[in-house]
């Protein structure tokens, strides 16, 4: 009787350890930090007022209202959207399509609000 109880306990232990090992093997993010994981950046849109344009660093500083609070945001502007920086001046109203990557805002598209297409 003792041998059956020991064999049963040993068998259950082996099975439970095998389940943990297979679950860890299936998780491809095991051993990686949150920074190393690739995340999907979903595009967002904001309407904001231009505070400053830094053509050399390809950056745009804007002021926007979020939940009733005014916030300043600095957006990195890639080469594909950089030509619009030459036409922007402080005080212009712009509509920016952007993504957040590693707590940095990256503009994908910048359009002056007066030039934005009307939606119906």
C-alpha positions as CSV (number, residue, x, y, z in Angstrom):
1,X,0.0,0.0,0.0
2,X,2.9,2.3,0.8
3,X,4.5,1.7,-2.5
4,X,1.2,2.6,-4.4
5,X,0.9,5.9,-2.5
6,X,4.6,6.8,-3.2
7,X,4.3,5.8,-6.9
8,X,1.1,7.8,-7.2
9,X,2.6,10.9,-5.6
10,X,5.7,10.6,-7.7
11,X,3.7,10.3,-10.9
12,X,1.6,13.3,-10.1
13,X,4.8,15.3,-9.3
14,X,6.3,14.3,-12.7
15,X,3.1,15.3,-14.6
16,X,2.8,18.6,-12.8
17,X,6.4,19.5,-13.5
18,X,6.0,18.5,-17.1
19,X,3.0,20.8,-17.5
20,X,4.9,23.8,-16.1
21,X,7.8,23.1,-18.5
22,X,5.6,22.8,-21.6
23,X,3.8,26.0,-20.7
24,X,7.0,27.9,-20.3
25,X,8.3,26.5,-23.6
26,X,5.2,27.9,-25.3
27,X,5.5,31.4,-23.9
28,X,7.9,33.1,-26.3
29,X,8.2,36.1,-24.0
30,X,9.7,34.2,-21.1
31,X,13.0,35.8,-20.0
32,X,12.5,39.0,-21.9
33,X,11.7,42.4,-20.4
34,X,8.7,44.5,-21.3
35,X,11.1,46.8,-23.2
36,X,12.4,44.0,-25.4
37,X,8.9,42.8,-26.5
38,X,7.5,44.1,-29.7
39,X,4.3,45.9,-29.3
40,X,1.8,47.0,-31.9
41,X,1.6,50.8,-32.1
42,X,-1.9,51.9,-33.0
43,X,-2.3,55.2,-34.8
44,X,-4.0,58.0,-32.9
45,X,-5.2,61.4,-34.0
46,X,-5.1,64.8,-32.2
47,X,-5.8,68.4,-33.1
48,X,-3.3,70.7,-31.6
49,X,-1.8,74.2,-31.7
50,X,1.8,74.5,-32.8
51,X,4.1,75.9,-30.1
52,X,7.4,75.5,-31.9
53,X,9.0,73.8,-34.9
54,X,12.5,72.4,-34.8
55,X,13.4,71.7,-38.4
56,X,17.0,70.6,-37.6
57,X,15.9,67.9,-35.1
58,X,12.7,67.1,-37.1
59,X,10.6,67.7,-34.0
60,X,7.3,69.5,-33.4
61,X,6.0,70.8,-30.1
62,X,2.3,71.2,-29.8
63,X,-0.3,72.1,-27.2
64,X,-3.5,70.0,-27.0
65,X,-6.4,69.6,-24.6
66,X,-6.9,66.1,-23.1
67,X,-9.7,65.5,-20.7
68,X,-10.0,69.2,-20.0
69,X,-6.3,69.7,-19.3
70,X,-3.9,71.5,-21.5
71,X,-0.8,69.4,-22.3
72,X,2.4,70.0,-24.3
73,X,3.7,67.2,-26.5
74,X,6.9,66.8,-28.4
75,X,6.5,64.7,-31.6
76,X,9.4,63.2,-33.5
77,X,8.8,63.8,-37.3
78,X,10.1,61.2,-39.7
79,X,11.5,62.1,-43.1
80,X,8.2,61.2,-44.8
81,X,6.3,63.9,-42.9
82,X,9.2,66.4,-42.5
83,X,8.4,68.6,-45.6
84,X,5.3,70.0,-43.8
85,X,7.6,71.5,-41.1
86,X,8.7,74.2,-43.5
87,X,5.1,75.5,-43.8
88,X,4.3,75.5,-40.1
89,X,4.5,78.4,-37.7
90,X,3.8,78.8,-34.0
91,X,0.0,79.4,-33.5
92,X,-1.0,77.2,-36.5
93,X,-3.7,74.6,-35.8
94,X,-2.7,71.1,-37.0
95,X,-4.2,67.6,-37.1
96,X,-1.6,65.0,-36.3
97,X,-1.8,61.3,-36.8
98,X,0.8,59.7,-34.5
99,X,1.9,56.6,-32.7
100,X,3.4,56.1,-29.3
101,X,6.5,54.0,-29.3
102,X,8.5,53.5,-26.0
103,X,6.8,56.6,-24.5
104,X,7.8,58.7,-27.5
105,X,5.3,60.3,-29.9
106,X,6.1,59.8,-33.5
107,X,4.1,61.8,-36.1
108,X,3.0,59.8,-39.2
109,X,1.0,62.6,-40.9
110,X,0.7,66.3,-40.1
111,X,-2.0,68.5,-41.8
112,X,-2.9,72.1,-41.1
113,X,-6.4,72.2,-39.7
114,X,-7.6,74.5,-42.5
115,X,-6.4,72.0,-45.1
116,X,-7.8,68.9,-43.3
117,X,-10.4,67.1,-45.4
118,X,-14.0,67.4,-44.1
119,X,-15.7,64.3,-42.9
120,X,-19.4,63.8,-43.4
